[in-house]
Amino acid sequence: MSDTPHTARNHWTVFLIFLRLGLTSFGGPIAHLGYFRDEFVVRRQWLSERSYADLVALCQLLPGPASSQVGIALGLFHSGYGGALAAWMGFTLPSATALILLALGIASYGHAVPTGVLHGLKVVAVAVVAQAVWGMARNLCPDVPRISIMAAATCLVLIMPSALGQMGVIVIAATIGLLLFKPLPDESHDPLPISIRRRAGLFWSALFFAFLIGLPLLATLFPCQMLSMVDAFYRAGSLVFGGGHVVLPLLQAEVVHSGWVDNDIFLAGYGAAQAVPGPLFTFAAFLGASMNQAPGGWLGGLICLLAIFAPSFLLVVGALPFWERLRRNSRTQAALLGINAAVVGLLLAALYQPVWTSAIHAPEDFGLAIVALVALMFWKLPPWLVVLGTGVLGGLLNTAV
């Protein structure tokens, strides 16, 4: 009991460090990883450069938001499970709070917001997703086999625009990856400071799969809105490979097709999510607060936020004890090469439907999207400024028309 105050101080310290990062970390997951490296490798020296690179590799191998998972693991290394929770809360709460407030504002005062502003937010989503597709395709589809997997995944998802269809595409891509690719794992690394035993890792991994399999069954046997929301957002958080933008098609299939959230509100919120710091997965909080059916508001936002991030916790603490074996498994790496190529295809399909078809209706919409894309990719303007500028220009264009 004597070490309890010291442990509490450690947790509070972790929370404050990540809260500062959560308030200032603009730029998406790659930028987040850069902020983490500066803070925890260079400044605080919590782990070595090689260990940090190894941790990033693990979190990119797992489904879910890589930057948030790296943050969870850093908190875990420093002060156990409580530190992992403190790191996640500090990094996530600022953007989640801002997006819930935005959702409540749209619900209460949406009629007072010029329609052009909301349309501008949908247009900027075109630029953001196009930038993500381009960057991911360059990194993850550098050869003909992976470009072919990407193209096939795009076509299949457009033909079968459902969560089940997307899951099937990922499984097929993993199988193709196993058959086609023979990667050689990198042997140069420093061991991670892992204190979790393998038995605990097995427990957390089993819990992850129990929820993934059990929640759909429970939602079918005991139909209620809250359980359906937890199931939908947990599955989205469990099946996203390749970064936060890839959650877009999964969530759109779940919440728009079901009528929980209007498509215009969905895309406006996705555009606005680019203007806040922290992880893009906090878009789930916006969707939960925007639900047309109860629970919505703060409770709905909190439920969806916890549901979409729960797989990240379970996967990180479940995989860490087995990382040394996992990183040397060439079959795992081969499957991931196929999955990553398919993920680019999923995002490319989402760029067309619903992002493009819902936002680009006239030549001025296309022009506005091009300006936003150039501002992001070539002028290197911060995303929050591009989002605000596109919203203002959308309002002005609507007024002019």
C-alpha positions as a printed Julia matrix, in Angstrom:
401×3 Matrix{Float64}:
   0.0     0.0     0.0
   2.91    2.34    0.58
   3.59    2.73   -3.13
   0.01    3.76   -3.97
   0.65    7.56   -3.82
   3.74    7.11   -6.01
   1.75    5.05   -8.52
  -1.04    7.64   -8.52
   1.5    10.39   -9.18
   2.91    8.37  -12.09
  -0.55    7.99  -13.58
  -1.27   11.69  -13.16
   2.07   12.58  -14.75
   1.34   10.32  -17.73
  -2.12   11.87  -18.08
  -0.78   15.43  -18.1
   1.95   14.62  -20.64
  -0.54   13.04  -23.02
  -3.13   15.75  -22.38
  -0.65   18.33  -23.65
  -0.02   16.15  -26.71
  -3.76   15.67  -27.19
  -4.25   19.44  -27.23
  -1.41   20.17  -29.66
  -0.9    17.1   -31.9
  -2.36   18.19  -35.22
  -1.55   16.49  -38.51
  -2.77   12.89  -38.3
  -1.19    9.61  -37.17
   2.2    10.05  -38.84
   2.6    13.43  -37.19
   1.46   11.93  -33.87
   4.2     9.32  -34.04
   6.69   12.11  -34.61
   5.44   14.0   -31.57
   5.69   10.83  -29.47
   9.25   10.18  -30.63
  10.34   13.71  -29.71
   8.66   13.5   -26.31
   9.46    9.97  -25.16
  12.62    8.95  -27.05
  14.5    12.24  -27.37
  13.35   14.28  -24.37
  12.31   11.79  -21.69
  14.25    8.72  -22.91
  11.56    6.28  -21.81
  12.83    3.85  -24.47
  15.52    3.65  -27.16
  15.18    4.64  -30.81
  15.15    0.99  -31.91
  12.63    0.0   -29.25
  10.35    2.83  -30.35
  10.65    1.75  -33.99
   9.79   -1.79  -32.92
   6.75   -0.58  -31.0
   5.53    1.4   -34.0
   5.99   -1.7   -36.17
   3.86   -3.77  -33.8
   1.05   -1.21  -33.7
   1.05   -0.94  -37.5
   0.78   -4.72  -37.68
  -2.31   -4.73  -35.44
  -5.71   -3.45  -36.56
  -6.74   -0.16  -35.01
  -5.35    3.39  -34.71
  -1.56    3.0   -34.64
  -0.74    6.3   -32.93
  -3.25    5.73  -30.12
  -1.96    2.18  -29.65
   1.61    3.46  -29.41
   0.44    5.94  -26.76
  -1.34    3.19  -24.82
   1.8     1.04  -24.91
   4.01    3.93  -23.76
   1.74    4.53  -20.77
   1.75    0.79  -20.06
   5.56    0.64  -20.1
   5.83    3.61  -17.73
   3.21    2.78  -15.09
   1.21   -0.34  -15.9
  -2.43   -0.64  -16.83
  -3.33    2.59  -15.07
  -0.69    4.39  -17.1
  -2.11    2.96  -20.32
  -5.57    4.28  -19.41
  -4.15    7.65  -18.38
  -2.24    7.98  -21.68
  -5.34    7.16  -23.71
  -7.55    9.57  -21.76
  -5.1    12.45  -22.01
  -4.54   12.01  -25.74
  -8.2    11.37  -26.63
 -10.38   13.59  -24.43
  -9.62   16.98  -26.04
 -10.69   16.0   -29.56
 -13.56   13.79  -28.35
 -14.97   16.64  -26.23
 -14.69   19.12  -29.1
 -16.45   16.78  -31.54
 -19.29   15.95  -29.12
 -19.83   19.69  -28.58
 -19.88   20.18  -32.36
 -22.46   17.4   -32.76
 -24.67   18.92  -30.07
 -24.28   22.34  -31.68
 -25.34   21.03  -35.09
 -28.32   19.26  -33.51
 -29.44   22.38  -31.63
 -28.41   25.2   -33.95
 -27.88   23.48  -37.29
 -30.66   25.55  -38.84
 -28.67   28.7   -38.01
 -25.52   27.45  -39.76
 -25.42   28.37  -43.48
 -25.88   25.26  -45.59
 -22.82   26.24  -47.59
 -20.6    25.91  -44.52
 -21.73   22.34  -43.87
 -21.31   21.58  -47.58
 -17.8    23.02  -47.41
 -16.99   20.55  -44.64
 -18.17   17.72  -46.89
 -16.02   19.03  -49.74
 -12.89   19.18  -47.57
 -13.47   15.51  -46.72
 -12.87   14.79  -50.44
  -9.44   16.44  -50.23
  -8.52   14.73  -46.96
  -9.44   11.25  -48.17
  -7.76   11.82  -51.55
  -4.56   12.82  -49.76
  -4.76    9.72  -47.57
  -5.33    7.44  -50.59
  -2.37    8.93  -52.44
   0.02    8.69  -49.5
  -1.03    5.17  -48.55
  -0.92    3.91  -52.14
   2.66    5.15  -52.57
   3.78    3.34  -49.41
   1.62    0.22  -49.44
   1.13   -0.51  -53.15
   4.6    -0.11  -54.72
   4.38   -3.04  -57.16
   1.99   -4.63  -59.66
   0.62   -7.42  -57.39
  -0.33   -4.99  -54.63
  -1.75   -2.44  -57.08
  -3.87   -5.27  -58.49
  -5.09   -6.23  -55.0
  -5.98   -2.57  -54.38
  -7.96   -2.3   -57.62
  -9.81   -5.57  -57.02
 -10.64   -4.56  -53.44
 -12.04   -1.23  -54.66
 -14.32   -2.94  -57.18
 -15.53   -5.6   -54.75
 -16.34   -3.08  -52.01
 -18.26   -0.85  -54.43
 -20.27   -3.9   -55.53
 -20.82   -5.08  -51.93
 -20.93   -1.86  -49.84
 -21.46   -3.47  -46.45
 -19.4    -4.22  -43.37
 -19.57   -7.94  -44.21
 -18.3    -7.29  -47.72
 -15.37   -5.27  -46.37
 -14.47   -8.01  -43.91
 -14.55  -10.55  -46.75
 -12.21   -8.41  -48.86
  -9.7    -8.21  -45.99
  -9.78  -12.0   -45.49
  -9.3   -12.63  -49.22
  -6.41  -10.14  -49.37
  -4.7   -11.79  -46.4
  -4.96  -15.18  -48.15
  -3.52  -13.76  -51.38
  -0.71  -12.15  -49.39
   0.19  -15.51  -47.84
   0.39  -17.07  -51.3
   2.22  -14.28  -53.13
   4.66  -12.58  -50.76
   7.79  -13.84  -48.99
   9.06  -10.98  -46.78
  12.22  -11.26  -44.68
  11.79   -9.95  -41.11
  14.28   -7.4   -39.81
  16.45   -8.85  -37.04
  18.01   -5.57  -35.81
  16.04   -4.27  -32.84
  16.09   -3.69  -29.08
  13.68   -5.73  -26.93
  10.67   -3.77  -25.68
  10.31   -3.21  -21.91
   7.38   -5.62  -21.61
   6.23   -6.58  -18.09
   3.05   -8.44  -19.08
   3.2   -12.23  -18.78
   2.12  -14.47  -21.6
  -0.78  -15.84  -19.57
  -2.14  -12.3   -19.19
  -1.59  -11.7   -22.89
  -3.61  -14.81  -23.72
  -6.42  -13.61  -21.45
  -6.64  -10.17  -23.11
  -6.43  -11.7   -26.6
  -9.2   -14.17  -25.76
 -11.32  -11.3   -24.42
 -10.82   -9.39  -27.69
 -12.12  -12.33  -29.75
 -14.91  -13.05  -27.25
 -16.27   -9.54  -27.73
 -15.76   -9.65  -31.5
 -17.76  -12.87  -31.79
 -20.12  -12.43  -28.86
 -21.36   -8.86  -29.39
 -23.07   -9.59  -32.75
 -24.77  -12.62  -31.19
 -25.94  -10.61  -28.18
 -27.18   -7.79  -30.43
 -29.22  -10.36  -32.39
 -30.6   -12.18  -29.33
 -31.34   -9.04  -27.29
 -32.04   -6.27  -29.81
 -31.59   -2.8   -28.34
 -30.02    0.38  -29.67
 -27.21    0.61  -27.13
 -26.02   -2.96  -27.66
 -26.17   -2.51  -31.45
 -24.06    0.64  -31.17
 -21.43   -1.09  -29.03
 -21.32   -4.01  -31.48
 -20.98   -1.76  -34.56
 -18.24    0.46  -33.16
 -16.33   -2.41  -31.54
 -16.23   -4.23  -34.9
 -15.11   -1.04  -36.66
 -12.27   -0.63  -34.17
 -11.31   -4.29  -34.57
 -11.13   -4.43  -38.35
  -9.4    -1.19  -39.36
  -5.95   -1.74  -40.86
  -3.93    1.17  -42.16
  -4.87    4.18  -40.03
  -7.77    6.29  -38.91
  -9.03    7.29  -42.37
  -9.85    3.66  -43.17
 -12.52    3.68  -40.45
 -14.6     5.92  -42.73
 -16.11    3.21  -44.97
 -16.68    0.83  -42.04
 -18.51    3.44  -39.97
 -20.43    4.74  -42.96
 -21.69    1.22  -43.64
 -22.77    0.86  -40.02
 -24.33    4.19  -39.08
 -25.59    5.72  -42.33
 -27.07    2.59  -43.93
 -28.86    1.83  -40.66
 -30.34    5.33  -40.47
 -28.64    6.19  -37.19
 -26.88    9.26  -38.63
 -27.76   11.29  -41.73
 -25.13   11.06  -44.47
 -24.74   14.86  -44.67
 -24.08   15.05  -40.93
 -21.67   12.09  -41.21
 -19.53   13.77  -43.87
 -19.67   17.22  -42.24
 -18.46   15.68  -38.98
 -15.7    13.77  -40.77
 -14.51   16.99  -42.36
 -14.6    18.8   -39.02
 -12.66   15.95  -37.37
  -9.65   17.01  -39.44
  -9.59   20.36  -37.64
  -9.06   18.98  -34.13
  -5.86   17.53  -32.67
  -5.51   13.98  -31.46
  -6.69   10.67  -32.98
  -9.16   10.57  -35.87
 -10.98    7.69  -34.15
 -12.62   10.29  -31.9
 -14.94   10.81  -34.89
 -16.85    7.98  -33.18
 -17.73   10.38  -30.36
 -19.25   12.79  -32.89
 -21.32    9.99  -34.43
 -22.52    8.74  -31.05
 -23.61   12.24  -30.06
 -25.37   12.69  -33.45
 -27.5     9.53  -33.25
 -31.1     9.95  -34.43
 -32.12    7.36  -31.83
 -31.37    7.26  -28.11
 -28.87    7.15  -26.59
 -27.36   10.19  -28.23
 -25.71   13.29  -26.84
 -22.95   12.91  -24.29
 -23.92    9.35  -23.35
 -24.03    8.17  -26.96
 -20.7     9.86  -27.68
 -19.04    8.21  -24.69
 -20.44    4.75  -25.52
 -19.22    4.88  -29.12
 -15.84    6.31  -28.1
 -15.21    3.52  -25.57
 -16.48    0.84  -27.97
 -14.24    1.84  -30.87
 -11.1     2.13  -28.72
 -11.67   -1.02  -26.6
 -10.11   -3.32  -29.25
  -6.95   -1.18  -29.23
  -6.43   -1.8   -25.51
  -7.1    -5.51  -25.77
  -4.92   -6.01  -28.86
  -1.94   -4.06  -27.53
  -1.8    -5.75  -24.12
  -2.62   -9.1   -25.71
   0.05   -8.93  -28.42
   2.97   -7.37  -26.52
   4.04  -10.56  -24.68
   4.21  -12.41  -28.02
   5.83   -9.67  -30.08
   9.26  -11.31  -30.31
   7.74  -14.39  -31.9
   5.25  -12.43  -33.98
   7.82  -10.09  -35.51
   9.85  -13.05  -36.83
   6.85  -14.75  -38.44
   7.16  -14.21  -42.19
   3.62  -15.57  -42.77
   2.18  -12.82  -40.58
   4.16  -10.2   -42.5
   3.05  -11.66  -45.85
  -0.63  -11.59  -44.88
  -0.23   -8.0   -43.74
   1.19   -6.95  -47.12
  -1.98   -8.21  -48.79
  -4.23   -6.65  -46.15
  -2.55   -3.25  -46.44
  -3.02   -3.21  -50.22
  -6.71   -4.05  -49.79
  -7.05   -1.31  -47.19
  -5.99    1.26  -49.8
  -8.71   -0.17  -52.03
 -11.3     0.23  -49.26
 -10.34    3.86  -48.84
 -10.36    4.48  -52.59
 -13.89    3.07  -52.75
 -14.91    5.36  -49.88
 -13.43    8.33  -51.76
 -15.98    7.68  -54.5
 -18.92    6.54  -52.33
 -19.96    8.27  -50.09
 -17.41   11.11  -50.05
 -17.32   12.22  -53.69
 -20.95   11.45  -54.61
 -22.25   13.34  -51.58
 -20.06   16.43  -51.9
 -19.25   17.14  -55.56
 -22.39   18.32  -57.34
 -21.18   21.28  -59.37
 -17.99   22.66  -60.97
 -17.42   25.01  -58.04
 -17.48   22.04  -55.65
 -14.76   20.32  -57.68
 -12.72   23.51  -57.77
 -13.02   23.95  -54.0
 -11.91   20.34  -53.44
  -8.87   20.87  -55.69
  -7.87   24.02  -53.79
  -8.2    22.16  -50.46
  -6.14   19.23  -51.78
  -3.36   21.53  -53.04
  -3.38   23.38  -49.72
  -2.9    20.12  -47.83
  -0.4    18.37  -50.11
   1.7    21.15  -51.6
   1.21   24.34  -49.59
   1.55   22.2   -46.43
  -1.05   24.24  -44.56
  -2.24   22.77  -41.24
  -5.39   20.66  -41.63
  -7.43   22.74  -39.17
  -6.78   25.87  -41.25
  -7.74   24.11  -44.49
 -10.97   22.84  -42.88
 -11.93   26.27  -41.58
 -11.03   27.95  -44.87
 -13.03   25.45  -46.92
 -16.05   25.9   -44.65
 -15.9    29.68  -45.07
 -15.44   29.44  -48.84
 -18.34   26.99  -49.03
 -20.54   29.49  -47.22
 -19.46   32.32  -49.54
 -20.05   30.24  -52.67
 -23.51   29.26  -51.44
 -24.34   32.92  -50.76
 -23.1    33.94  -54.22
 -25.25   31.3   -55.87
